[in-house]
Amino acid sequence: MENQYFNLSDYVEQMALLLDLAIKDEYRDEVVANFERIRAIAQLVDSFPLPEDVEVAPVFEP
């Protein structure tokens, strides 16, 4: 499902209410900006196709 319109400012406000998290007005713009960065990174990761036979590793070993 692709959603072309997603208002991050509204999302931050709604999640703050849901989590009972007070975000001061002077920090709100930067919180929204960080979520914009997160969305850009997530879109990059999500756009990478994975083969159907890929399985999750049970243990991460660097």
N, CA, C and O atoms as a CHARMM CRD file, in Angstrom:
* protein
*
  248
    1    1 MET  N      0.85300  -1.18700   0.00000 PROA 1      0.00000
    2    1 MET  CA     0.00000   0.00000   0.00000 PROA 1      0.00000
    3    1 MET  C      0.88900   1.23600   0.00000 PROA 1      0.00000
    4    1 MET  O      1.78100   1.37700   0.83600 PROA 1      0.00000
    5    2 GLU  N      0.63600   2.10800  -0.92800 PROA 2      0.00000
    6    2 GLU  CA     1.41900   3.32800  -1.03400 PROA 2      0.00000
    7    2 GLU  C      0.56000   4.52400  -0.65800 PROA 2      0.00000
    8    2 GLU  O     -0.54700   4.69100  -1.16900 PROA 2      0.00000
    9    3 ASN  N      1.07300   5.34600   0.23100 PROA 3      0.00000
   10    3 ASN  CA     0.35900   6.54500   0.65100 PROA 3      0.00000
   11    3 ASN  C      1.21600   7.74300   0.25700 PROA 3      0.00000
   12    3 ASN  O      2.25400   7.99100   0.87000 PROA 3      0.00000
   13    4 GLN  N      0.79000   8.48100  -0.75300 PROA 4      0.00000
   14    4 GLN  CA     1.56200   9.62200  -1.23900 PROA 4      0.00000
   15    4 GLN  C      1.49900  10.79800  -0.27200 PROA 4      0.00000
   16    4 GLN  O      2.43500  11.59400  -0.20000 PROA 4      0.00000
   17    5 TYR  N      0.39300  10.91200   0.47600 PROA 5      0.00000
   18    5 TYR  CA     0.24100  12.03600   1.39600 PROA 5      0.00000
   19    5 TYR  C      0.25000  11.51600   2.82000 PROA 5      0.00000
   20    5 TYR  O     -0.62100  10.74300   3.22100 PROA 5      0.00000
   21    6 PHE  N      1.23200  11.94400   3.56600 PROA 6      0.00000
   22    6 PHE  CA     1.32300  11.57700   4.96900 PROA 6      0.00000
   23    6 PHE  C      1.89600  12.77200   5.69800 PROA 6      0.00000
   24    6 PHE  O      3.06000  13.11800   5.49400 PROA 6      0.00000
   25    7 ASN  N      1.11100  13.40600   6.53600 PROA 7      0.00000
   26    7 ASN  CA     1.53500  14.61000   7.23800 PROA 7      0.00000
   27    7 ASN  C      2.30900  14.22000   8.49900 PROA 7      0.00000
   28    7 ASN  O      1.72800  13.77100   9.48700 PROA 7      0.00000
   29    8 LEU  N      3.61300  14.40000   8.44400 PROA 8      0.00000
   30    8 LEU  CA     4.45200  14.00700   9.57900 PROA 8      0.00000
   31    8 LEU  C      4.22000  14.87200  10.80600 PROA 8      0.00000
   32    8 LEU  O      4.35100  14.39500  11.93300 PROA 8      0.00000
   33    9 SER  N      3.88500  16.11400  10.60400 PROA 9      0.00000
   34    9 SER  CA     3.60800  16.99400  11.74100 PROA 9      0.00000
   35    9 SER  C      2.39300  16.48300  12.52000 PROA 9      0.00000
   36    9 SER  O      2.40400  16.44600  13.75100 PROA 9      0.00000
   37   10 ASP  N      1.35600  16.09400  11.79300 PROA 10     0.00000
   38   10 ASP  CA     0.16900  15.52100  12.44200 PROA 10     0.00000
   39   10 ASP  C      0.50500  14.20600  13.13100 PROA 10     0.00000
   40   10 ASP  O      0.02900  13.93300  14.23200 PROA 10     0.00000
   41   11 TYR  N      1.33000  13.39400  12.47400 PROA 11     0.00000
   42   11 TYR  CA     1.73600  12.10800  13.04600 PROA 11     0.00000
   43   11 TYR  C      2.46500  12.31600  14.37400 PROA 11     0.00000
   44   11 TYR  O      2.16000  11.65000  15.36300 PROA 11     0.00000
   45   12 VAL  N      3.42200  13.23600  14.39500 PROA 12     0.00000
   46   12 VAL  CA     4.17400  13.50500  15.63000 PROA 12     0.00000
   47   12 VAL  C      3.22700  13.96700  16.73300 PROA 12     0.00000
   48   12 VAL  O      3.33800  13.52900  17.87900 PROA 12     0.00000
   49   13 GLU  N      2.31300  14.83600  16.39000 PROA 13     0.00000
   50   13 GLU  CA     1.36200  15.33100  17.39100 PROA 13     0.00000
   51   13 GLU  C      0.47600  14.20200  17.92000 PROA 13     0.00000
   52   13 GLU  O      0.25500  14.10100  19.12600 PROA 13     0.00000
   53   14 GLN  N     -0.03100  13.35500  17.02000 PROA 14     0.00000
   54   14 GLN  CA    -0.91000  12.25700  17.43600 PROA 14     0.00000
   55   14 GLN  C     -0.16300  11.22100  18.27200 PROA 14     0.00000
   56   14 GLN  O     -0.69300  10.72600  19.26700 PROA 14     0.00000
   57   15 MET  N      1.06300  10.89300  17.87200 PROA 15     0.00000
   58   15 MET  CA     1.83700   9.91500  18.63800 PROA 15     0.00000
   59   15 MET  C      2.24400  10.46800  20.00500 PROA 15     0.00000
   60   15 MET  O      2.30600   9.72300  20.98300 PROA 15     0.00000
   61   16 ALA  N      2.51800  11.75200  20.07300 PROA 16     0.00000
   62   16 ALA  CA     2.83500  12.36900  21.36200 PROA 16     0.00000
   63   16 ALA  C      1.63600  12.26500  22.30300 PROA 16     0.00000
   64   16 ALA  O      1.79400  11.99100  23.49200 PROA 16     0.00000
   65   17 LEU  N      0.45200  12.48400  21.76800 PROA 17     0.00000
   66   17 LEU  CA    -0.76200  12.34000  22.58700 PROA 17     0.00000
   67   17 LEU  C     -0.96000  10.88900  23.01500 PROA 17     0.00000
   68   17 LEU  O     -1.27600  10.60900  24.17100 PROA 17     0.00000
   69   18 LEU  N     -0.77400   9.97900  22.07700 PROA 18     0.00000
   70   18 LEU  CA    -0.97600   8.56200  22.36800 PROA 18     0.00000
   71   18 LEU  C     -0.00300   8.06100  23.43400 PROA 18     0.00000
   72   18 LEU  O     -0.37000   7.26700  24.30000 PROA 18     0.00000
   73   19 LEU  N      1.23800   8.53500  23.35900 PROA 19     0.00000
   74   19 LEU  CA     2.27000   8.10000  24.29900 PROA 19     0.00000
   75   19 LEU  C      2.33900   8.96300  25.55700 PROA 19     0.00000
   76   19 LEU  O      3.15100   8.71400  26.44900 PROA 19     0.00000
   77   20 ASP  N      1.48500   9.97100  25.61900 PROA 20     0.00000
   78   20 ASP  CA     1.49100  10.93100  26.73000 PROA 20     0.00000
   79   20 ASP  C      2.89300  11.53700  26.87300 PROA 20     0.00000
   80   20 ASP  O      3.46500  11.59100  27.96200 PROA 20     0.00000
   81   21 LEU  N      3.42000  11.98900  25.73400 PROA 21     0.00000
   82   21 LEU  CA     4.75600  12.54100  25.66200 PROA 21     0.00000
   83   21 LEU  C      4.65800  14.03000  25.34200 PROA 21     0.00000
   84   21 LEU  O      4.15200  14.41600  24.28800 PROA 21     0.00000
   85   22 ALA  N      5.13500  14.84100  26.24100 PROA 22     0.00000
   86   22 ALA  CA     5.09000  16.28900  26.02800 PROA 22     0.00000
   87   22 ALA  C      6.29900  16.70800  25.19200 PROA 22     0.00000
   88   22 ALA  O      7.44200  16.49700  25.59700 PROA 22     0.00000
   89   23 ILE  N      6.04300  17.29600  24.03500 PROA 23     0.00000
   90   23 ILE  CA     7.11600  17.81800  23.18600 PROA 23     0.00000
   91   23 ILE  C      7.00900  19.33600  23.23100 PROA 23     0.00000
   92   23 ILE  O      6.00300  19.91100  22.81700 PROA 23     0.00000
   93   24 LYS  N      8.03900  19.96400  23.72900 PROA 24     0.00000
   94   24 LYS  CA     8.01700  21.42200  23.81800 PROA 24     0.00000
   95   24 LYS  C      7.97000  22.03100  22.42500 PROA 24     0.00000
   96   24 LYS  O      8.51900  21.47700  21.47200 PROA 24     0.00000
   97   25 ASP  N      7.30900  23.17200  22.31900 PROA 25     0.00000
   98   25 ASP  CA     7.15100  23.84100  21.02800 PROA 25     0.00000
   99   25 ASP  C      8.48400  24.12300  20.33900 PROA 25     0.00000
  100   25 ASP  O      8.58200  24.03400  19.11500 PROA 25     0.00000
  101   26 GLU  N      9.50700  24.46300  21.11800 PROA 26     0.00000
  102   26 GLU  CA    10.79700  24.79200  20.50700 PROA 26     0.00000
  103   26 GLU  C     11.49500  23.55800  19.91600 PROA 26     0.00000
  104   26 GLU  O     12.43600  23.70500  19.13600 PROA 26     0.00000
  105   27 TYR  N     11.05000  22.34600  20.27300 PROA 27     0.00000
  106   27 TYR  CA    11.64900  21.11700  19.75400 PROA 27     0.00000
  107   27 TYR  C     10.81100  20.45200  18.66500 PROA 27     0.00000
  108   27 TYR  O     11.30500  19.58600  17.94200 PROA 27     0.00000
  109   28 ARG  N      9.56000  20.84800  18.54600 PROA 28     0.00000
  110   28 ARG  CA     8.63100  20.15900  17.64100 PROA 28     0.00000
  111   28 ARG  C      9.11600  20.14400  16.19100 PROA 28     0.00000
  112   28 ARG  O      9.03400  19.10500  15.53400 PROA 28     0.00000
  113   29 ASP  N      9.61700  21.26000  15.67800 PROA 29     0.00000
  114   29 ASP  CA    10.07500  21.31000  14.28400 PROA 29     0.00000
  115   29 ASP  C     11.23100  20.35000  14.03500 PROA 29     0.00000
  116   29 ASP  O     11.29900  19.71900  12.98100 PROA 29     0.00000
  117   30 GLU  N     12.13400  20.23700  14.99500 PROA 30     0.00000
  118   30 GLU  CA    13.26600  19.31600  14.84000 PROA 30     0.00000
  119   30 GLU  C     12.83400  17.85600  14.94700 PROA 30     0.00000
  120   30 GLU  O     13.40200  16.99200  14.27900 PROA 30     0.00000
  121   31 VAL  N     11.84400  17.57800  15.77500 PROA 31     0.00000
  122   31 VAL  CA    11.31100  16.21300  15.86700 PROA 31     0.00000
  123   31 VAL  C     10.69500  15.82300  14.52700 PROA 31     0.00000
  124   31 VAL  O     10.92600  14.71800  14.03800 PROA 31     0.00000
  125   32 VAL  N      9.91900  16.71600  13.93700 PROA 32     0.00000
  126   32 VAL  CA     9.31800  16.45700  12.62400 PROA 32     0.00000
  127   32 VAL  C     10.41400  16.28600  11.57300 PROA 32     0.00000
  128   32 VAL  O     10.31500  15.40000  10.72400 PROA 32     0.00000
  129   33 ALA  N     11.44900  17.11200  11.61500 PROA 33     0.00000
  130   33 ALA  CA    12.55600  17.00700  10.65400 PROA 33     0.00000
  131   33 ALA  C     13.25200  15.65100  10.78500 PROA 33     0.00000
  132   33 ALA  O     13.63700  15.05200   9.78100 PROA 33     0.00000
  133   34 ASN  N     13.41400  15.17000  12.01200 PROA 34     0.00000
  134   34 ASN  CA    14.03300  13.85000  12.20200 PROA 34     0.00000
  135   34 ASN  C     13.15000  12.74400  11.64100 PROA 34     0.00000
  136   34 ASN  O     13.66400  11.77600  11.08000 PROA 34     0.00000
  137   35 PHE  N     11.84300  12.86600  11.77900 PROA 35     0.00000
  138   35 PHE  CA    10.94900  11.87000  11.19300 PROA 35     0.00000
  139   35 PHE  C     10.98600  11.93100   9.66500 PROA 35     0.00000
  140   35 PHE  O     10.80200  10.90500   9.01000 PROA 35     0.00000
  141   36 GLU  N     11.21500  13.09600   9.09300 PROA 36     0.00000
  142   36 GLU  CA    11.38800  13.19700   7.64200 PROA 36     0.00000
  143   36 GLU  C     12.64700  12.44400   7.21200 PROA 36     0.00000
  144   36 GLU  O     12.64400  11.76200   6.18700 PROA 36     0.00000
  145   37 ARG  N     13.71600  12.56400   7.98800 PROA 37     0.00000
  146   37 ARG  CA    14.95100  11.81800   7.69000 PROA 37     0.00000
  147   37 ARG  C     14.71900  10.31500   7.82400 PROA 37     0.00000
  148   37 ARG  O     15.17600   9.53600   6.98700 PROA 37     0.00000
  149   38 ILE  N     14.01400   9.91300   8.86600 PROA 38     0.00000
  150   38 ILE  CA    13.70200   8.50300   9.07600 PROA 38     0.00000
  151   38 ILE  C     12.89300   7.95900   7.90500 PROA 38     0.00000
  152   38 ILE  O     13.15000   6.85000   7.43500 PROA 38     0.00000
  153   39 ARG  N     11.92100   8.72800   7.43300 PROA 39     0.00000
  154   39 ARG  CA    11.10000   8.29300   6.30500 PROA 39     0.00000
  155   39 ARG  C     11.95000   8.12200   5.04500 PROA 39     0.00000
  156   39 ARG  O     11.76900   7.15600   4.30400 PROA 39     0.00000
  157   40 ALA  N     12.86700   9.04400   4.80000 PROA 40     0.00000
  158   40 ALA  CA    13.73300   8.94400   3.62000 PROA 40     0.00000
  159   40 ALA  C     14.59700   7.69100   3.68800 PROA 40     0.00000
  160   40 ALA  O     14.76500   6.99800   2.68400 PROA 40     0.00000
  161   41 ILE  N     15.14600   7.39600   4.86300 PROA 41     0.00000
  162   41 ILE  CA    15.97100   6.19600   5.02400 PROA 41     0.00000
  163   41 ILE  C     15.11900   4.94200   4.86700 PROA 41     0.00000
  164   41 ILE  O     15.53800   3.98900   4.21100 PROA 41     0.00000
  165   42 ALA  N     13.94400   4.93300   5.45400 PROA 42     0.00000
  166   42 ALA  CA    13.05200   3.77200   5.35900 PROA 42     0.00000
  167   42 ALA  C     12.62300   3.51600   3.92100 PROA 42     0.00000
  168   42 ALA  O     12.52200   2.36200   3.50400 PROA 42     0.00000
  169   43 GLN  N     12.36900   4.57600   3.15800 PROA 43     0.00000
  170   43 GLN  CA    11.99100   4.39700   1.76000 PROA 43     0.00000
  171   43 GLN  C     13.13600   3.78100   0.96300 PROA 43     0.00000
  172   43 GLN  O     12.90600   2.94700   0.08700 PROA 43     0.00000
  173   44 LEU  N     14.36000   4.18500   1.26300 PROA 44     0.00000
  174   44 LEU  CA    15.52400   3.60600   0.59200 PROA 44     0.00000
  175   44 LEU  C     15.64100   2.11500   0.90700 PROA 44     0.00000
  176   44 LEU  O     15.83600   1.30100   0.00500 PROA 44     0.00000
  177   45 VAL  N     15.52200   1.76400   2.17600 PROA 45     0.00000
  178   45 VAL  CA    15.60600   0.35700   2.58200 PROA 45     0.00000
  179   45 VAL  C     14.44900  -0.44100   1.97900 PROA 45     0.00000
  180   45 VAL  O     14.64400  -1.55400   1.49000 PROA 45     0.00000
  181   46 ASP  N     13.26300   0.12400   2.01600 PROA 46     0.00000
  182   46 ASP  CA    12.07500  -0.57000   1.52400 PROA 46     0.00000
  183   46 ASP  C     12.10200  -0.75800   0.00300 PROA 46     0.00000
  184   46 ASP  O     11.46500  -1.67600  -0.51300 PROA 46     0.00000
  185   47 SER  N     12.81700   0.08200  -0.70300 PROA 47     0.00000
  186   47 SER  CA    12.84000  -0.01300  -2.16700 PROA 47     0.00000
  187   47 SER  C     13.79600  -1.10300  -2.66100 PROA 47     0.00000
  188   47 SER  O     13.79200  -1.42900  -3.84900 PROA 47     0.00000
  189   48 PHE  N     14.61000  -1.66700  -1.77500 PROA 48     0.00000
  190   48 PHE  CA    15.55800  -2.70800  -2.15600 PROA 48     0.00000
  191   48 PHE  C     14.82700  -4.04600  -2.24200 PROA 48     0.00000
  192   48 PHE  O     14.31600  -4.53300  -1.23300 PROA 48     0.00000
  193   49 PRO  N     14.77000  -4.64800  -3.42800 PROA 49     0.00000
  194   49 PRO  CA    14.03100  -5.91500  -3.56700 PROA 49     0.00000
  195   49 PRO  C     14.79200  -7.08500  -2.94400 PROA 49     0.00000
  196   49 PRO  O     16.01200  -7.18700  -3.07200 PROA 49     0.00000
  197   50 LEU  N     14.06200  -7.94900  -2.28000 PROA 50     0.00000
  198   50 LEU  CA    14.64500  -9.14600  -1.69200 PROA 50     0.00000
  199   50 LEU  C     14.08800 -10.36900  -2.40900 PROA 50     0.00000
  200   50 LEU  O     12.90000 -10.41900  -2.72900 PROA 50     0.00000
  201   51 PRO  N     14.93600 -11.34600  -2.65900 PROA 51     0.00000
  202   51 PRO  CA    14.43900 -12.58300  -3.26800 PROA 51     0.00000
  203   51 PRO  C     13.47600 -13.30100  -2.32800 PROA 51     0.00000
  204   51 PRO  O     13.54500 -13.13000  -1.11100 PROA 51     0.00000
  205   52 GLU  N     12.58900 -14.09400  -2.88800 PROA 52     0.00000
  206   52 GLU  CA    11.58700 -14.80800  -2.08900 PROA 52     0.00000
  207   52 GLU  C     12.20300 -15.83900  -1.14400 PROA 52     0.00000
  208   52 GLU  O     11.60900 -16.16100  -0.11400 PROA 52     0.00000
  209   53 ASP  N     13.38800 -16.36200  -1.47900 PROA 53     0.00000
  210   53 ASP  CA    13.97700 -17.43200  -0.68000 PROA 53     0.00000
  211   53 ASP  C     14.87300 -16.92700   0.45900 PROA 53     0.00000
  212   53 ASP  O     15.52900 -17.73300   1.11800 PROA 53     0.00000
  213   54 VAL  N     14.91300 -15.63500   0.70000 PROA 54     0.00000
  214   54 VAL  CA    15.72100 -15.07700   1.78600 PROA 54     0.00000
  215   54 VAL  C     15.02300 -15.35200   3.11700 PROA 54     0.00000
  216   54 VAL  O     13.81900 -15.13900   3.26500 PROA 54     0.00000
  217   55 GLU  N     15.81800 -15.83300   4.08500 PROA 55     0.00000
  218   55 GLU  CA    15.27700 -16.11600   5.41300 PROA 55     0.00000
  219   55 GLU  C     15.96500 -15.23100   6.44800 PROA 55     0.00000
  220   55 GLU  O     17.11000 -14.81800   6.26300 PROA 55     0.00000
  221   56 VAL  N     15.27400 -14.95100   7.50800 PROA 56     0.00000
  222   56 VAL  CA    15.81500 -14.13100   8.59200 PROA 56     0.00000
  223   56 VAL  C     16.86600 -14.93200   9.34700 PROA 56     0.00000
  224   56 VAL  O     16.65900 -16.11100   9.63100 PROA 56     0.00000
  225   57 ALA  N     17.97500 -14.31300   9.66900 PROA 57     0.00000
  226   57 ALA  CA    19.01600 -14.98800  10.44500 PROA 57     0.00000
  227   57 ALA  C     18.58100 -15.06800  11.89500 PROA 57     0.00000
  228   57 ALA  O     18.12300 -14.06900  12.44900 PROA 57     0.00000
  229   58 PRO  N     18.71100 -16.22900  12.52700 PROA 58     0.00000
  230   58 PRO  CA    18.28900 -16.34700  13.92100 PROA 58     0.00000
  231   58 PRO  C     19.17500 -15.57600  14.88300 PROA 58     0.00000
  232   58 PRO  O     18.72500 -15.16700  15.95300 PROA 58     0.00000
  233   59 VAL  N     20.45200 -15.37100  14.50400 PROA 59     0.00000
  234   59 VAL  CA    21.40200 -14.65600  15.34700 PROA 59     0.00000
  235   59 VAL  C     22.21900 -13.72500  14.47500 PROA 59     0.00000
  236   59 VAL  O     22.68100 -14.11300  13.40200 PROA 59     0.00000
  237   60 PHE  N     22.39800 -12.49800  14.93500 PROA 60     0.00000
  238   60 PHE  CA    23.23300 -11.55100  14.20500 PROA 60     0.00000
  239   60 PHE  C     24.68000 -11.76300  14.60100 PROA 60     0.00000
  240   60 PHE  O     25.02500 -11.71500  15.78200 PROA 60     0.00000
  241   61 GLU  N     25.52800 -12.00100  13.60100 PROA 61     0.00000
  242   61 GLU  CA    26.95800 -12.16600  13.85000 PROA 61     0.00000
  243   61 GLU  C     27.70200 -11.23100  12.91600 PROA 61     0.00000
  244   61 GLU  O     27.74000 -11.47500  11.71000 PROA 61     0.00000
  245   62 PRO  N     28.30000 -10.15800  13.44500 PROA 62     0.00000
  246   62 PRO  CA    29.02200  -9.21100  12.57400 PROA 62     0.00000
  247   62 PRO  C     30.28000  -9.81400  11.97400 PROA 62     0.00000
  248   62 PRO  O     30.98900  -9.14300  11.22400 PROA 62     0.00000
